[in-house]
């Protein structure tokens, strides 16, 4: 029996038709996905189904007594009190049921059959809504959605993401008969997503879910409603089954439309040739059949990006390498052992909100100095970074001006480039500050594609992208010839691209070789990824060689000052330009002269001074070798006459030279400090 019926619904915004002849039904226990590109009317349809908006045509009907729950952020705009008080407000419905049950209990002895049935129905509803275990359900929901530590906070002080999670928690605790969820996975980390999936399925809730999270849709839904050409087409199964069925349907429809077009062309040619001759009667008959023929329309194709990413040559098997790291601001957020990113790696960084994923990324890029340890990049590494917030894409600059400022493209070349990202005509003159989240993401990708980097670092790249744009991005990144390092909660995206997972939780980093599916199979079997150990000595100080006598002999004990200086070592020209001062242009200067390094005597002082000096000397020798290799590279490219490449390598040479000079200064000061201490 249907508890929600949508029949022939249509909706206009002004003269623009958004929905046309939309019909579907939901029975108790159905969990249905609603998909479609941004701007096709998914939220409009959910609001009509929730009774918040009236359709221009058609109707929406509910079973008697049906309670509708609609997730929308506006629910908390006027909310007062603490997070816990707002969540407990969900018990109001339960208290009403409980009061009615108590009132009926006094008259059950002489009650008629109808009253007994009503009492049984109320008791069942009270039990199903968690009335006998509301406190336990409250704790589970708040913990599952990451709100357990916010119970005492005022609702007015919550961020947008926290408000969304609280609105979802309140909705689940209200236990409506039908959940209408508009992007419920926004602002949820992987742990919260997995909890929500389990809760919805375990509680056998009835739900209509609009989401771009394909993994979530596969786990939760068994039917899919797809908005196509302003109406709804229904498919069996979750997202993966829907995508396969739709592709098959569109291929068959395209073939049928092409065959029919050929037949129509032959018929029209026959009519023209024989319309006035001996076969005119046959021609008129064919003309009448053609007029009655129901035309097969070719499927409407969604506009797609037409861009690629070219990778610059790396010339090294390792892109980034670190010692044991402690990363954070004043206190460490994450500690990890030595890390290495190979040239062909696709590394996904996954973990709860606030676990330190972006902090680790910024440390690896050189934007944030490590509290302990240091990072080294390949001499030829060219890094392009796509930030999650895209804070630089604001203000009154136009889309066209933004691209031209990021490149040497002419006006027409910039317009042609933007057209590949669906910015056409007058859209290129729009102010960046008024772009939607999805449009801003497309503009960020347009800039990224101009960089010709060999290491792409992406922080939540699928945020604000619809399903078609996510799939296009996956295809582009899959064919990218460089290295990927990305932060994401999109498990479908991770599964498609990642060859290695860095899993961060409670300050530790676990490493798993493989994609998300293989990791999930191991978790289901009770096995966990290994922790990348943060190596320390007995006093809790990081050492490069491990906690052994040999390791202590060759390990480098790092001070915070050493770590902050060393965080700049080996960074690429792209990293050097971000807040590190202007990079030099033109040909590289003469090599930095080597300074005479005194030999450390192990008997003249504590082992840590000797180890520290040896570590400086090893780093200096490694950087001198990098500088020599880069000088040879500049000479080779200069002979080829490639001015732009010569200039780029020259900038890298200058940046490396500055880092080496700074390292010489640090080594000299460390030597002086050691000598003073020995005196």
ZIVENZI-V947037 format. One line per field, one symbol per residue. ss: DSSP state (H for helix, E for strand, L for the rest). psi: psi as a letter, one per 30 degrees, with the letter a starting at -180 (. if undefined). burial: b if it has 16 or more other C-alpha atoms within 10 Angstrom, else e. Layout:
ss: ???
psi: ???
burial: ???
This chain:
ss: LEEEEEEEEEEEELLEEEEEEEEEEEELLLEEEEELLLLLLHHHHHHHHLLLLLLLEEEEEELLLLLEEEELHHHHLLLLLEHHHHHHLLHHHHHHHHHHHHHHHLLLLLLLHHHHHHHHHHHHHHHHLLHHHHHHHHHHHHHHLLLHHHLLLEHHHLLHHHHHHHHHHHHHHHLLLEEEEELLLLLLLHHHHHHHHHHHHHLLLLEEEELLLHHHHHHHLLEEEEEELLEEEEEELLHHHHHHHHHHHHHHHHHHHHHHHHHHHHHHHHHHHHLLLLLHHHHHHHHHHHHHLLLLLLLLLLLLLLLLLLLLLLLLLEEEEELLEEEELLLEEEEELLLEEELLLEEEEEELLLLLHHHHHHHHHLLLLLLELLEEELLLLLEEEELLLLLLLLLLLEHHHHHHHLLLLLHHHHHHHHHLLLLLHHHHHLEHHHLLHHHHHHHHHHHHLLLLLLEEEEELLLLLLLHHHHHHHHHHHHLLLLEEEEELLLHHHHHHHLLEEEEEELLEEEEEELLHHHHHHHHHLLLLLEELLLLELLLLLELLLLLLHHHHHHLLLLLHHHHHHHLLLLLLHHHHHLLLLLLLLLLLLLLLLLLLLLLLLHHHLLHHHHHHHHHHHHHHHHHHHHHHHHHHHHHHHHHHLLHHHHHHHHHHHHHHHHHHHHHHHHHHHHHHHHHHHHL
psi: kkfkkkjhklkkjbfkkekkhkkllklkfkjkkjlllkgfgeeeeeeeefgflklflalkkllkgkkkkkjkfffgegklaleeeeeffffeeeeeeeeeeeefefgfeglleeeeeeeeeeeeeeeeggefheeeeeeeeeeeghgeggefkkefflleeeeeeeeeeeeeffhlekkjjjiffkgkleeeeeeeeeeeeefhkkkjkklgjeeeeeeelflkkkjkhglkkklklaeeeeeeeeeeeeeeeeeeeeeeeeeeeeeeeeeeegfgafgeeeeeeeeeeeefkjkjkkkkkkklkillkkklkeglfkekklakkjkadekkekklaklkjlfgljkkjkllkgfgeeeeeeeefgfkkkfkllkklkegkjkkkjlefhffilagkleeeeeefglgkleeeeeeeeefggjlbfffgkkefgkleeeeeeeeeeeefffhlfjkjkjiffkgkleeeeeeeeeeeefkfakkjkkkfjeeeeeeekfkkjjkkhglkkkkjaaeeeeeeeefggkllkkjkjklafggkkkfflileeeeefljkkleeeeeefffkglleeeefigglkkklallllkkkkkkjkkkjffflleeeeeeeeeeeeeeeeeeeeeeeeeeeeeeeeffgjeeeeeeeeeeeeeeeeeeeeeeeeeeeeeeeeeeee.
burial: eebbbbbbbbbeeeeeebbbebbbbbeeebbbbbbbbbebbbbbbbbbbbeeebbeebbbebeeeeebbbbbbebbeeeeebbbebbbebbebbeebbeebeebeeeeeeeeeeebeebeebbeebeebbbeebeebbebbbbbbbbbebeeebbeeeeeebbbbbbbbbbbbbbbbbbbbbbbbbbbbbebbbebbebbeeeebbbbbbbbbbbbbbebbbbbbbbbebbbebbebbbeebeeebeeeeeebbeebeebeeeeeebbebbeeebeeeebeebeebbeeeeeeeeeeeeeeeeebebbbbbbebeeebbbbbbbbbbbeeeebbbbbbeebbbbbbbbbbbbbebbbbbbbbbbbbbbbbbbbbbbbbbbbbbbbbbbeeeebeeeebbbbbbbeeeeeeeeebbebbbbbbbeeeebebbbeebeebbbbbbbbbbbbbbbbbbbbbbbbbbbbbbbbbbebbebbbebbbbbbbbbbbbbbbbbbbbbbbbbbeebbbbbebbbeebeeeeeeeeebebbebbbbeeeebbbbbeeeeebbbbbbbeeebbbbbbbbbbbbbbbeeeeeebbebbbeeeeeeeeeeebeeeeeebbbbbbbbbbbebbeebbebbeebbebbeebbeeeeeeebbbbbbbbbbbbbbbbbbbebbbebbeebeeeee
